[in-house]
Amino acid sequence: MEVLMKQISLPLRLISLGLLLLFVLSAMLPKSAVKATPLNLATPAAQETCDSTRTIQVTGSAMINVIPDKAVIQLGVQSSGVTPDDVQNINASTMQQVLKALQAQGIETKDISTDIYIIEPVYDNYNSLFIKGYRINNLVAVTLRDIQKTSKLIAAALKADANQVVSVEFYTNDLRKYRDQARELAMQAAREKADALAQTAGAEAGCVLNITENSWSYYNGWWYGASQNQMMTQNVIQNAAQSSTASGNGDEPISLGQISIKAEISASFSLK
């Protein structure tokens, strides 16, 4: 009988020792190892709900001035002739001279594109249907990646008998980076405005309910190219000449200055 009791007590002791060891190990585990529950993760910020019944609507804008690193020059040749064939031959010959002059300045073919090509009749007078000749307006857009050569390039084109310099537009290759910075500042301005207005009214601006980016502003640049009504960039355009026939030798210095990139947003906030 005594031998039987010893055989039974040994497993019981081993079980008790195992339970004690398990208890000690569980007490030593860090609290972060305990499985998280929805109750553990809940925070006041997460539980906050936006009240859309009382809102405040504001706009925020920001503008960043940057130094340009690229220019697009719109220039070309306007020709007149008695017949369509005559005017086309005259214009094509002169335009070839201009293109050779541009390439001699280091402009690659891929950076020259036809922007406007118009052939139209020239009438004897406004009240007459008699056609006395034809006129061609042939303009190209030239991308210049060394903007310090802007004046020199225009001078070379004019000496090659180009008679139109419509515009010079300055751009930045980092437009996306600067536009994102402007957006961030515009959102910050909207938040500050909402806080100030709400405080004046004895309330508090809460969470944001809606954000809309206004895609056009005074500082947006326009390029009058193949799609004349299409906005191509948010850079400011600096005109170097009017749309009339160009004059001068093109050696006049062109001030590069800075271009402005602007972002504007509209936002709605809840009122607390």
C-alpha positions in Angstrom: 0.0 0.0 0.0 2.8 2.4 0.9 4.4 1.7 -2.5 1.2 2.5 -4.3 0.9 5.9 -2.5 4.4 6.8 -3.5 3.6 6.0 -7.2 0.5 8.3 -7.1 2.1 11.2 -5.3 5.0 11.5 -7.8 2.9 12.5 -10.8 0.9 14.9 -8.6 4.1 16.7 -7.5 5.2 17.0 -11.2 1.9 18.5 -12.2 2.0 21.0 -9.3 5.6 21.9 -10.2 4.6 22.5 -13.9 1.6 24.7 -12.9 3.9 26.8 -10.6 6.4 27.2 -13.4 3.7 28.3 -15.9 2.4 30.9 -13.4 5.9 32.4 -12.9 6.5 32.6 -16.6 3.2 34.3 -17.3 3.9 36.9 -14.6 7.3 37.7 -16.3 5.7 38.4 -19.7 5.6 42.2 -20.7 2.2 43.7 -20.9 2.6 44.5 -24.6 2.6 40.8 -25.2 -1.0 40.5 -24.0 -3.3 40.3 -27.0 -4.9 43.7 -27.7 -8.7 43.9 -27.7 -10.9 46.6 -29.3 -11.3 48.1 -25.8 -7.5 48.4 -25.4 -7.1 50.1 -28.8 -9.9 52.6 -28.4 -8.9 56.2 -27.9 -10.8 59.4 -27.4 -9.6 60.6 -30.9 -10.8 57.4 -32.5 -14.2 57.6 -30.8 -14.7 61.2 -31.9 -17.3 61.7 -34.6 -17.6 64.7 -36.9 -20.8 66.7 -36.5 -21.8 67.6 -40.0 -24.9 69.6 -39.0 -22.8 72.6 -37.9 -19.9 73.5 -40.3 -17.6 76.2 -41.4 -16.4 76.6 -45.0 -13.1 78.4 -45.7 -10.5 78.7 -48.5 -6.8 78.6 -48.1 -4.1 79.6 -50.6 -0.4 79.7 -50.8 2.2 80.8 -53.4 5.8 79.7 -53.8 8.3 81.7 -55.9 11.0 79.6 -57.5 13.8 80.2 -60.0 13.0 78.8 -63.4 15.2 76.2 -65.1 13.5 75.8 -68.5 12.0 78.1 -71.1 9.5 77.6 -73.9 9.8 80.1 -76.7 7.0 80.5 -79.3 8.4 82.0 -82.5 8.1 81.6 -86.3 7.5 83.1 -89.7 4.6 84.8 -91.2 4.6 84.9 -95.1 2.4 86.3 -97.8 2.0 85.3 -101.5 -0.3 85.5 -104.4 -1.2 81.8 -104.6 -1.3 79.1 -101.9 1.7 77.4 -103.6 3.7 80.6 -103.6 3.1 81.4 -100.0 3.9 77.8 -98.9 7.2 77.7 -100.8 8.2 81.1 -99.4 7.3 80.1 -95.8 8.9 76.7 -96.0 12.2 78.1 -97.3 12.3 80.8 -94.6 11.3 78.3 -91.9 14.1 76.0 -92.8 16.6 78.8 -92.3 15.1 79.4 -88.8 15.2 75.8 -87.8 18.9 75.5 -88.9 19.7 78.6 -86.9 18.0 77.0 -83.8 19.9 73.7 -84.2 23.1 75.7 -84.6 22.4 77.0 -81.1 22.3 73.4 -79.7 18.6 72.9 -79.8 17.7 69.3 -80.5 15.0 68.2 -83.0 12.9 66.7 -80.2 12.8 70.2 -78.5 11.2 71.9 -81.6 7.5 71.2 -82.4 5.1 72.9 -84.7 2.6 74.8 -82.6 0.5 76.8 -85.0 0.2 76.5 -88.8 -2.5 78.6 -90.4 -3.0 79.4 -94.1 -5.7 81.9 -94.9 -6.9 84.1 -97.8 -6.3 87.8 -97.8 -9.2 89.8 -99.2 -9.0 93.1 -101.0 -11.0 94.8 -98.3 -13.6 93.9 -95.6 -16.5 94.3 -97.9 -15.0 92.4 -100.9 -14.9 88.7 -101.7 -12.0 89.2 -104.0 -8.9 87.3 -102.8 -5.7 89.2 -103.5 -3.4 86.7 -101.9 -2.7 84.2 -99.1 -1.0 84.4 -95.7 0.7 81.7 -93.7 1.4 81.9 -90.0 3.9 79.2 -89.0 4.9 79.0 -85.3 7.0 76.5 -83.5 7.5 75.9 -79.7 11.1 75.7 -78.8 12.1 74.1 -75.4 15.3 75.7 -74.1 16.9 73.9 -71.2 19.7 76.5 -70.7 17.6 79.6 -70.0 20.7 81.8 -69.9 20.7 81.5 -73.7 17.2 82.8 -74.1 18.2 86.2 -75.6 20.9 84.6 -77.8 18.5 82.1 -79.2 15.9 84.7 -80.1 18.6 86.8 -81.8 19.7 83.9 -83.9 16.1 83.2 -85.0 15.5 86.8 -85.9 18.7 86.9 -87.9 17.5 83.9 -89.8 14.4 85.9 -90.9 12.0 84.8 -88.2 9.5 87.7 -87.9 7.4 86.6 -85.0 8.3 86.0 -81.4 5.0 85.5 -79.6 6.0 84.6 -76.1 8.6 83.3 -73.7 7.4 81.2 -70.9 9.5 80.1 -68.0 9.0 76.8 -66.1 10.5 74.6 -63.5 11.2 70.9 -63.9 10.4 70.4 -60.2 6.8 71.7 -60.6 5.3 68.7 -58.8 7.5 69.1 -55.8 6.8 72.8 -55.4 3.1 72.3 -56.1 2.9 69.8 -53.3 4.5 72.2 -51.0 2.1 74.9 -52.0 -0.8 72.5 -51.4 0.4 71.7 -47.9 0.7 75.4 -47.1 -2.7 76.1 -48.5 -4.3 73.4 -46.3 -2.4 74.9 -43.3 -3.8 78.3 -44.1 -7.3 77.0 -44.4 -7.0 75.3 -41.0 -5.7 78.5 -39.4 -8.5 80.5 -40.9 -11.1 78.0 -39.7 -9.7 78.1 -36.2 -9.7 81.9 -36.1 -13.2 82.3 -37.4 -14.6 79.7 -35.1 -12.9 81.2 -32.1 -14.3 84.6 -33.0 -17.8 83.1 -33.0 -17.3 81.4 -29.7 -16.9 77.9 -31.1 -14.1 75.6 -32.1 -13.2 74.1 -35.5 -13.3 70.4 -35.4 -12.4 67.7 -37.9 -12.3 68.3 -41.6 -15.3 67.1 -43.6 -14.5 68.0 -47.1 -11.5 69.3 -49.2 -11.6 70.6 -52.7 -8.7 71.9 -54.7 -9.4 74.9 -56.9 -7.5 74.1 -60.1 -7.2 77.6 -61.5 -6.0 80.9 -60.2 -4.6 84.2 -61.4 -1.1 82.8 -61.2 -1.7 79.8 -63.4 0.2 79.9 -66.7 -1.4 79.2 -70.1 0.2 78.0 -73.2 -1.6 79.0 -76.4 -0.6 76.0 -78.4 -2.3 73.2 -80.2 -5.1 73.2 -77.7 -5.5 76.8 -76.9 -7.9 76.4 -74.1 -6.0 73.8 -72.3 -4.2 74.7 -69.1 -0.7 73.2 -69.2 0.9 74.4 -66.0 0.7 76.6 -63.0 3.7 78.7 -63.8 3.5 82.3 -64.6 4.1 83.3 -68.2 6.6 86.1 -68.9 6.0 87.6 -72.3 9.1 88.7 -74.2 7.2 90.2 -77.1 3.7 91.0 -78.3 1.9 88.9 -80.9 2.7 91.4 -83.6 5.7 91.2 -85.9 8.9 91.1 -83.9 11.3 94.0 -84.2 14.9 94.5 -83.1 17.9 92.2 -83.2 17.0 90.1 -80.2 20.0 91.1 -78.2 17.9 92.8 -75.6 18.4 91.1 -72.2 15.4 89.1 -70.9 14.9 89.2 -67.1 14.4 85.7 -65.8 13.1 86.6 -62.4 11.0 84.0 -60.6 7.9 82.0 -61.4 5.0 81.7 -59.0 3.3 78.4 -58.2 0.1 78.7 -56.4 -2.3 76.3 -54.7 -5.8 77.0 -53.5 -8.2 74.8 -51.6 -11.7 75.0 -50.2 -12.4 73.0 -47.0 -15.3 72.4 -44.6 -14.8 71.8 -40.9 -17.2 70.8 -38.2 -18.0 73.2 -35.5 -17.8 72.2 -31.8 
